[in-house]
Amino acid sequence: MTSGEQGLEAAVEALRAAQDAVVVARRNMTAAIVAAYRGGEPVARIAQRTGSDVTEIRNVLSAAQVTRRR
């Protein structure tokens, strides 16, 4: 195997590891958003704290099947 082939395989492996890390980070972020919302934090404040917009936070909550508080 040439060094170019080894470099390509190493790059592919690094990309797969990074993609796995992103999946875990998204799950953790979703869990934190849900916990904050269930803890009474307003969607606008969660959006501000995460650097997201309100629509994105509402979409995360919807995808996590979190209903509106009453």
N, C-alpha and C positions, 0 to 999 in steps of 0.2 A: 504494500500500500504506500502510495507516495505521500509526501508531506501535505500536498494540496488536498488530497482526499481525506487525510486525517483532520485537517483544518476545517473542512466542510462538515464532516461528521461531528466534530466538537461544537461547531456553531449551531448545528441542528439540535444537538443535545442541550446546549445552553438556552436556545429558544424554547424548547419544550419545557424546561425547568422554569423559565420565566413565565410562560403561559400558565403553568400550574400555580405559580405563586400569585398571579393575577386573579385566578379563579378563587383561591383561598381569601385573598384580600377583599374581593367583592362580596363574598359570603359574610366575612367579618363586618364589613361596612353595612351590609343589609341588616345584620343582627343588631348592630349598634343603633342604626336609625330606628328600627322597630322598638328597641328598648327605650330610646329617648322619647319616642312618640307615646308609647304606653305609660311612660313615667310622667306624662303630662306636658311635655315640651311641645310648643306650637310648631307646625310644619315650617313656617317662615323662619323661625329661629334655627331649626335643624338645617335648613337650606343655607342660612348664613354661616353657620358653624362649619359646614362641609364644603363651602364654596360652590354649591350647586344652586339651581333655581327651584322654586316651589313645585313646578310641574315635575321635575325629575324626582323629587322626594315623594310626591304623591304617586308617581309611577312605581317607585320602589315599594312603597307601602301596599299598593294595589297588587303587585306581583307577589308579595309576601302574604297576600290575602288578609291584610289587616283592615278592619272596618273602622269607620269613624267612631270616635269616642262619644259618649252621651253624657 
